[in-house]
């Protein structure tokens, strides 16, 4: 028989691992500095929020997707090669 301590320990371990794995992903928190969204410069899996092609932060599937964005300090996006303040088609 499974004792109660083992059962509770297993349940706690499972809940902790789910929370740590990021399975409850959503939009990234807004930074505490003056920021802008920069489109088209994000590596796969590093985007900050949902787009028309994926649902959550960290779910982009290709590098430099035109509709994937990341928060950057204000005034920085125009200095990044391929960066745009508007989504690319």
CNS distance restraints for C-alpha pairs under 8 A (distance, minus, plus):
assign (resid   2 and name CA) (resid   6 and name CA) 6.69 0.50 0.50
assign (resid   2 and name CA) (resid   7 and name CA) 6.75 0.50 0.50
assign (resid   3 and name CA) (resid   7 and name CA) 6.47 0.50 0.50
assign (resid   4 and name CA) (resid   8 and name CA) 6.10 0.50 0.50
assign (resid   5 and name CA) (resid   9 and name CA) 5.96 0.50 0.50
assign (resid   6 and name CA) (resid  10 and name CA) 6.09 0.50 0.50
assign (resid   7 and name CA) (resid  11 and name CA) 6.27 0.50 0.50
assign (resid   8 and name CA) (resid  12 and name CA) 6.13 0.50 0.50
assign (resid   9 and name CA) (resid  13 and name CA) 6.13 0.50 0.50
assign (resid  10 and name CA) (resid  14 and name CA) 6.14 0.50 0.50
assign (resid  11 and name CA) (resid  15 and name CA) 6.24 0.50 0.50
assign (resid  12 and name CA) (resid  16 and name CA) 6.13 0.50 0.50
assign (resid  13 and name CA) (resid  17 and name CA) 6.13 0.50 0.50
assign (resid  14 and name CA) (resid  18 and name CA) 6.23 0.50 0.50
assign (resid  15 and name CA) (resid  19 and name CA) 6.34 0.50 0.50
assign (resid  16 and name CA) (resid  20 and name CA) 6.16 0.50 0.50
assign (resid  17 and name CA) (resid  21 and name CA) 6.00 0.50 0.50
assign (resid  18 and name CA) (resid  22 and name CA) 6.86 0.50 0.50
assign (resid  18 and name CA) (resid  23 and name CA) 6.16 0.50 0.50
assign (resid  19 and name CA) (resid  23 and name CA) 6.62 0.50 0.50
assign (resid  19 and name CA) (resid  24 and name CA) 7.08 0.50 0.50
assign (resid  25 and name CA) (resid  56 and name CA) 6.10 0.50 0.50
assign (resid  25 and name CA) (resid  57 and name CA) 6.55 0.50 0.50
assign (resid  25 and name CA) (resid  58 and name CA) 7.92 0.50 0.50
assign (resid  26 and name CA) (resid  49 and name CA) 7.19 0.50 0.50
assign (resid  26 and name CA) (resid  50 and name CA) 7.94 0.50 0.50
assign (resid  26 and name CA) (resid  55 and name CA) 7.87 0.50 0.50
assign (resid  26 and name CA) (resid  56 and name CA) 4.88 0.50 0.50
assign (resid  26 and name CA) (resid  57 and name CA) 5.66 0.50 0.50
assign (resid  27 and name CA) (resid  48 and name CA) 6.22 0.50 0.50
assign (resid  27 and name CA) (resid  49 and name CA) 4.64 0.50 0.50
assign (resid  27 and name CA) (resid  50 and name CA) 6.78 0.50 0.50
assign (resid  27 and name CA) (resid  56 and name CA) 5.82 0.50 0.50
assign (resid  27 and name CA) (resid  57 and name CA) 5.11 0.50 0.50
assign (resid  28 and name CA) (resid  48 and name CA) 5.14 0.50 0.50
assign (resid  28 and name CA) (resid  49 and name CA) 6.09 0.50 0.50
assign (resid  28 and name CA) (resid  57 and name CA) 5.98 0.50 0.50
assign (resid  30 and name CA) (resid  71 and name CA) 7.83 0.50 0.50
assign (resid  31 and name CA) (resid  35 and name CA) 7.20 0.50 0.50
assign (resid  31 and name CA) (resid  71 and name CA) 7.54 0.50 0.50
assign (resid  33 and name CA) (resid  73 and name CA) 6.96 0.50 0.50
assign (resid  34 and name CA) (resid  73 and name CA) 5.91 0.50 0.50
assign (resid  34 and name CA) (resid  74 and name CA) 5.60 0.50 0.50
assign (resid  35 and name CA) (resid  71 and name CA) 6.15 0.50 0.50
assign (resid  35 and name CA) (resid  72 and name CA) 5.47 0.50 0.50
assign (resid  35 and name CA) (resid  73 and name CA) 4.37 0.50 0.50
assign (resid  35 and name CA) (resid  74 and name CA) 4.39 0.50 0.50
assign (resid  36 and name CA) (resid  71 and name CA) 5.72 0.50 0.50
assign (resid  36 and name CA) (resid  72 and name CA) 5.62 0.50 0.50
assign (resid  36 and name CA) (resid  73 and name CA) 6.20 0.50 0.50
assign (resid  36 and name CA) (resid  74 and name CA) 5.08 0.50 0.50
assign (resid  36 and name CA) (resid  75 and name CA) 7.53 0.50 0.50
assign (resid  36 and name CA) (resid  77 and name CA) 7.58 0.50 0.50
assign (resid  36 and name CA) (resid  85 and name CA) 7.47 0.50 0.50
assign (resid  37 and name CA) (resid  69 and name CA) 5.92 0.50 0.50
assign (resid  37 and name CA) (resid  70 and name CA) 5.62 0.50 0.50
assign (resid  37 and name CA) (resid  71 and name CA) 4.84 0.50 0.50
assign (resid  37 and name CA) (resid  72 and name CA) 6.33 0.50 0.50
assign (resid  37 and name CA) (resid  77 and name CA) 7.72 0.50 0.50
assign (resid  37 and name CA) (resid  85 and name CA) 6.09 0.50 0.50
assign (resid  38 and name CA) (resid  69 and name CA) 5.18 0.50 0.50
assign (resid  38 and name CA) (resid  70 and name CA) 5.48 0.50 0.50
assign (resid  38 and name CA) (resid  71 and name CA) 6.32 0.50 0.50
assign (resid  38 and name CA) (resid  72 and name CA) 6.55 0.50 0.50
assign (resid  38 and name CA) (resid  77 and name CA) 5.40 0.50 0.50
assign (resid  38 and name CA) (resid  83 and name CA) 5.88 0.50 0.50
assign (resid  38 and name CA) (resid  84 and name CA) 5.57 0.50 0.50
assign (resid  38 and name CA) (resid  85 and name CA) 5.21 0.50 0.50
assign (resid  38 and name CA) (resid  86 and name CA) 7.54 0.50 0.50
assign (resid  39 and name CA) (resid  64 and name CA) 7.92 0.50 0.50
assign (resid  39 and name CA) (resid  65 and name CA) 7.72 0.50 0.50
assign (resid  39 and name CA) (resid  66 and name CA) 5.96 0.50 0.50
assign (resid  39 and name CA) (resid  67 and name CA) 6.10 0.50 0.50
assign (resid  39 and name CA) (resid  68 and name CA) 5.59 0.50 0.50
assign (resid  39 and name CA) (resid  69 and name CA) 4.25 0.50 0.50
assign (resid  39 and name CA) (resid  70 and name CA) 6.80 0.50 0.50
assign (resid  39 and name CA) (resid  83 and name CA) 5.72 0.50 0.50
assign (resid  39 and name CA) (resid  84 and name CA) 5.12 0.50 0.50
assign (resid  39 and name CA) (resid  85 and name CA) 6.06 0.50 0.50
assign (resid  39 and name CA) (resid  86 and name CA) 6.39 0.50 0.50
assign (resid  39 and name CA) (resid  87 and name CA) 5.66 0.50 0.50
assign (resid  39 and name CA) (resid  88 and name CA) 7.21 0.50 0.50
assign (resid  40 and name CA) (resid  64 and name CA) 4.50 0.50 0.50
assign (resid  40 and name CA) (resid  65 and name CA) 5.17 0.50 0.50
assign (resid  40 and name CA) (resid  66 and name CA) 4.33 0.50 0.50
assign (resid  40 and name CA) (resid  67 and name CA) 6.52 0.50 0.50
assign (resid  40 and name CA) (resid  68 and name CA) 6.06 0.50 0.50
assign (resid  40 and name CA) (resid  69 and name CA) 6.46 0.50 0.50
assign (resid  40 and name CA) (resid  82 and name CA) 6.28 0.50 0.50
assign (resid  40 and name CA) (resid  83 and name CA) 5.59 0.50 0.50
assign (resid  40 and name CA) (resid  84 and name CA) 6.64 0.50 0.50
assign (resid  40 and name CA) (resid  87 and name CA) 7.44 0.50 0.50
assign (resid  40 and name CA) (resid  88 and name CA) 7.03 0.50 0.50
assign (resid  41 and name CA) (resid  63 and name CA) 7.40 0.50 0.50
assign (resid  41 and name CA) (resid  64 and name CA) 4.68 0.50 0.50
assign (resid  41 and name CA) (resid  65 and name CA) 7.33 0.50 0.50
assign (resid  41 and name CA) (resid  66 and name CA) 7.93 0.50 0.50
assign (resid  41 and name CA) (resid  68 and name CA) 7.86 0.50 0.50
assign (resid  41 and name CA) (resid  69 and name CA) 7.19 0.50 0.50
assign (resid  41 and name CA) (resid  70 and name CA) 7.88 0.50 0.50
assign (resid  41 and name CA) (resid  80 and name CA) 7.78 0.50 0.50
assign (resid  41 and name CA) (resid  81 and name CA) 7.87 0.50 0.50
assign (resid  41 and name CA) (resid  82 and name CA) 6.30 0.50 0.50
assign (resid  41 and name CA) (resid  83 and name CA) 5.65 0.50 0.50
assign (resid  42 and name CA) (resid  46 and name CA) 6.13 0.50 0.50
assign (resid  42 and name CA) (resid  47 and name CA) 5.92 0.50 0.50
assign (resid  42 and name CA) (resid  63 and name CA) 5.97 0.50 0.50
assign (resid  42 and name CA) (resid  64 and name CA) 5.04 0.50 0.50
assign (resid  42 and name CA) (resid  65 and name CA) 7.00 0.50 0.50
assign (resid  42 and name CA) (resid  68 and name CA) 6.55 0.50 0.50
assign (resid  42 and name CA) (resid  69 and name CA) 6.28 0.50 0.50
assign (resid  42 and name CA) (resid  70 and name CA) 6.53 0.50 0.50
assign (resid  43 and name CA) (resid  47 and name CA) 7.28 0.50 0.50
assign (resid  43 and name CA) (resid  60 and name CA) 7.90 0.50 0.50
assign (resid  43 and name CA) (resid  62 and name CA) 6.84 0.50 0.50
assign (resid  43 and name CA) (resid  63 and name CA) 4.29 0.50 0.50
assign (resid  43 and name CA) (resid  64 and name CA) 5.98 0.50 0.50
assign (resid  44 and name CA) (resid  58 and name CA) 7.71 0.50 0.50
assign (resid  44 and name CA) (resid  59 and name CA) 7.38 0.50 0.50
assign (resid  44 and name CA) (resid  60 and name CA) 5.10 0.50 0.50
assign (resid  44 and name CA) (resid  61 and name CA) 5.08 0.50 0.50
assign (resid  44 and name CA) (resid  62 and name CA) 4.57 0.50 0.50
assign (resid  44 and name CA) (resid  63 and name CA) 4.59 0.50 0.50
assign (resid  44 and name CA) (resid  64 and name CA) 7.43 0.50 0.50
assign (resid  45 and name CA) (resid  57 and name CA) 7.74 0.50 0.50
assign (resid  45 and name CA) (resid  58 and name CA) 4.25 0.50 0.50
assign (resid  45 and name CA) (resid  59 and name CA) 4.85 0.50 0.50
assign (resid  45 and name CA) (resid  60 and name CA) 4.80 0.50 0.50
assign (resid  45 and name CA) (resid  61 and name CA) 6.26 0.50 0.50
assign (resid  45 and name CA) (resid  62 and name CA) 7.72 0.50 0.50
assign (resid  46 and name CA) (resid  57 and name CA) 7.19 0.50 0.50
assign (resid  46 and name CA) (resid  58 and name CA) 4.70 0.50 0.50
assign (resid  46 and name CA) (resid  59 and name CA) 7.19 0.50 0.50
assign (resid  46 and name CA) (resid  60 and name CA) 6.90 0.50 0.50
assign (resid  46 and name CA) (resid  70 and name CA) 7.73 0.50 0.50
assign (resid  47 and name CA) (resid  57 and name CA) 5.40 0.50 0.50
assign (resid  47 and name CA) (resid  58 and name CA) 5.02 0.50 0.50
assign (resid  47 and name CA) (resid  59 and name CA) 6.83 0.50 0.50
assign (resid  47 and name CA) (resid  60 and name CA) 6.16 0.50 0.50
assign (resid  47 and name CA) (resid  68 and name CA) 5.84 0.50 0.50
assign (resid  47 and name CA) (resid  69 and name CA) 5.51 0.50 0.50
assign (resid  47 and name CA) (resid  70 and name CA) 5.40 0.50 0.50
assign (resid  48 and name CA) (resid  56 and name CA) 7.73 0.50 0.50
assign (resid  48 and name CA) (resid  57 and name CA) 4.57 0.50 0.50
assign (resid  48 and name CA) (resid  58 and name CA) 6.42 0.50 0.50
assign (resid  48 and name CA) (resid  68 and name CA) 7.77 0.50 0.50
assign (resid  48 and name CA) (resid  69 and name CA) 6.11 0.50 0.50
assign (resid  48 and name CA) (resid  70 and name CA) 4.95 0.50 0.50
assign (resid  48 and name CA) (resid  71 and name CA) 6.85 0.50 0.50
assign (resid  49 and name CA) (resid  55 and name CA) 7.55 0.50 0.50
assign (resid  49 and name CA) (resid  56 and name CA) 5.40 0.50 0.50
assign (resid  49 and name CA) (resid  57 and name CA) 4.23 0.50 0.50
assign (resid  49 and name CA) (resid  58 and name CA) 7.43 0.50 0.50
assign (resid  49 and name CA) (resid  68 and name CA) 7.55 0.50 0.50
assign (resid  49 and name CA) (resid  69 and name CA) 7.04 0.50 0.50
assign (resid  49 and name CA) (resid  70 and name CA) 7.65 0.50 0.50
assign (resid  50 and name CA) (resid  54 and name CA) 5.67 0.50 0.50
assign (resid  50 and name CA) (resid  55 and name CA) 4.54 0.50 0.50
assign (resid  50 and name CA) (resid  56 and name CA) 4.52 0.50 0.50
assign (resid  50 and name CA) (resid  57 and name CA) 5.94 0.50 0.50
assign (resid  50 and name CA) (resid  59 and name CA) 7.99 0.50 0.50
assign (resid  50 and name CA) (resid  68 and name CA) 7.65 0.50 0.50
assign (resid  51 and name CA) (resid  55 and name CA) 6.34 0.50 0.50
assign (resid  51 and name CA) (resid  56 and name CA) 7.83 0.50 0.50
assign (resid  51 and name CA) (resid  67 and name CA) 6.24 0.50 0.50
assign (resid  51 and name CA) (resid  68 and name CA) 6.41 0.50 0.50
assign (resid  52 and name CA) (resid  67 and name CA) 7.50 0.50 0.50
assign (resid  53 and name CA) (resid  60 and name CA) 7.94 0.50 0.50
assign (resid  54 and name CA) (resid  59 and name CA) 6.21 0.50 0.50
assign (resid  54 and name CA) (resid  60 and name CA) 6.32 0.50 0.50
assign (resid  55 and name CA) (resid  59 and name CA) 7.05 0.50 0.50
assign (resid  60 and name CA) (resid  65 and name CA) 7.59 0.50 0.50
assign (resid  60 and name CA) (resid  68 and name CA) 6.85 0.50 0.50
assign (resid  64 and name CA) (resid  68 and name CA) 7.34 0.50 0.50
assign (resid  66 and name CA) (resid  87 and name CA) 5.76 0.50 0.50
assign (resid  66 and name CA) (resid  88 and name CA) 4.37 0.50 0.50
assign (resid  66 and name CA) (resid  89 and name CA) 6.21 0.50 0.50
assign (resid  67 and name CA) (resid  87 and name CA) 4.81 0.50 0.50
assign (resid  67 and name CA) (resid  88 and name CA) 5.78 0.50 0.50
assign (resid  67 and name CA) (resid  89 and name CA) 7.22 0.50 0.50
assign (resid  68 and name CA) (resid  87 and name CA) 7.53 0.50 0.50
assign (resid  72 and name CA) (resid  76 and name CA) 6.40 0.50 0.50
assign (resid  72 and name CA) (resid  77 and name CA) 6.79 0.50 0.50
assign (resid  73 and name CA) (resid  77 and name CA) 7.90 0.50 0.50
assign (resid  75 and name CA) (resid  79 and name CA) 7.71 0.50 0.50
assign (resid  76 and name CA) (resid  80 and name CA) 6.85 0.50 0.50
assign (resid  77 and name CA) (resid  83 and name CA) 5.39 0.50 0.50
assign (resid  77 and name CA) (resid  84 and name CA) 6.32 0.50 0.50
assign (resid  77 and name CA) (resid  85 and name CA) 6.85 0.50 0.50
assign (resid  78 and name CA) (resid  83 and name CA) 6.01 0.50 0.50
assign (resid  78 and name CA) (resid  84 and name CA) 6.52 0.50 0.50
assign (resid  78 and name CA) (resid  85 and name CA) 7.73 0.50 0.50
assign (resid  79 and name CA) (resid  83 and name CA) 7.47 0.50 0.50
assign (resid  84 and name CA) (resid  88 and name CA) 7.65 0.50 0.50
